[in-house]
Amino acid sequence: MALLQGDSIREQLEKLSPQVSPPTTDAIESFRKKLSALLGAPGGFLAPPAEELTLSRVTGETGTLYRQVWQADAQPTSSQMEGLSLTERDSADVLKRWQDLKNSDLPALNHLLRESKVPEIVLESEPHQELQEDDEE
């Protein structure tokens, strides 16, 4: 959910850029950098994981770990259990940073946007995903 909300915010920021004046542009760019550092870049199939702790990285590691555990008809290995502990720790850290961004940085940015008389960034509680062709039925 956090990754989807972050992507939604990123899209809204892109649409706002042409509408704002320089002081607000600087605030948007600063927020965009924080958001990008938190979200990270989506990795490709063969892309190595990011070195920084990001939502994309934690999401990818969690998905990999769950696929490994659920594919086997056995108890998780000790390395998988260790991976789970690390992933839980990393997830808690990155989600705390996400909450800070949502609860502090986003309201501050929205205040500037209101003053500039441009639309605020709306944090969607249920971001919509585009349906894949397989999901239409």
N, C-alpha and C positions, 0 to 999 in steps of 0.2 A: 504494500500500500504506500509506504513512504517513497519508494522509487517512482511509482506512478504519479504521486502528487508532485514530486520534484520535477518530473518531466513536464507535467502540466504547467507548473510555475515557469519553467524554462521557455515553453511555448508562448506563454502570456508575455514574458519579458521581451521576446523577439518582436511581438506585435506592437509593443509600446515604444520601442526605441525611436521610431520616426516622429512620434508625437510629443516628445519632451524636450525641454530646454537644457542647456549645458549643466547648470548645478544639479538638476535631477538626473541627468545622464550619468554624471559621476557617481551618484548614489546607486543607480541601477547597475553600473559596471562593477562597483564594489560588491554589491549583493550577488551579482552573477558569478563573480570569482569565488565567493564563499560557497555558493550553491554548487558550482562545478567541482570544487575541491571536495565537497561532501558527497555528491552523487557519483563522481568519477565518470569515466568514459565507458560505454558499454563495450565489453570485450567481444571479439569475434571468436569463432570456433577454435582457431589455432592461436589466438592472441594470448600472451602470457598474462597472468593476473597482475593488476597494478600493485606497485610497492606500497602505495599509500592505503590507509584504511578508509574505504569508501563504501557507500551503500551498494554500488554495483559489485564490488569485490566480495562483500559479505554475502550478498544474495547468490552470487555464483558459487562461492565455497559451500554455502548451505545446500544448494541444489545438488552439487557434486556429492557431498557427504550423504544426503538422503538417498540419492540414486544408488550409491555403493551399498548402503545398509539394506535397502529394500530389494535389491537384486539377489541378494544371497539368502538362502534358507538356513541361516545360522545366526548365532549371537554375534553382535558387532565385535570386531577385533579390538585389541587394546589401542592400536593406532587410530581406529575410527572413534573410539571413546575419547581419546586425547584430542582428536580433531573436533569433536563435539564440544568439549570444554573450551577450546580456543575459539571456536565459532560463537559460542554463547557469550564469551567475554567480549569479543570484537563486536558482536551485534549490539550488546548493551552500550558499548562506548559510542558506536556510530549512531545509534538511535537517540542517545542523550544529546549528541551534537545536532541531530535533526530537530529534536524538540526545542533546543535553544534557538535554532534558526527560525522555526515556526513561531515561537512565542515571544521572541525579542526582535530579531532582525526584520522579519516580515512586517510586523506592525509598524516599525519605524519607517520602513520603505513606503508602506501604504499611506502613512501620514504625509510624507513628502509628495506622493502622487496626488493625494487629495488637494493639497495646497497648490499643486501645479494644474489642477482641474483636468486630470486625465484619469482613466479608469484604474481602479485599484486591482491588485493581484488577488484573485479569489482562490482560496485553498479549498479544492473540491473534496468533500468527504468520501465520495465514491467516484473517483476518476473513471471515465469511460475509456475502454480499450476498443480499438477498431476490431471488428469481427473478421476473422479469417474466413476464407471460403468454406472450410470444413465446419466452422462453428455456426453457420447460418441456419442450419436445420435443427 
